[in-house]
Amino acid sequence: MALLNWRDAKHFDRFNDEPCVICGKPTPMRSDHGKPVHKVCAEAWLDAHTTAPTDGRNR
């Protein structure tokens, strides 16, 4: 499970809630690229769109 560290103030817009790019509900949270997204939505998206690392061996 992906756990993002969003403690930096750049991840919070205290003036404006915008629709989350994943679920559409309002959020003051922002991604590293400034996109409105809930932290839990971003973590779930990462889990769904990343593959487990491989060790390079064929089985």
Number of C-alpha atoms within 10 A of each C-alpha: 8 13 12 12 8 14 8 8 10 13 21 18 15 10 6 11 15 16 16 20 15 13 12 12 13 15 20 17 23 22 16 10 8 12 14 26 24 23 19 12 14 21 16 15 13 15 14 11 8 9 8 6 6 7 6 6 5 5 3
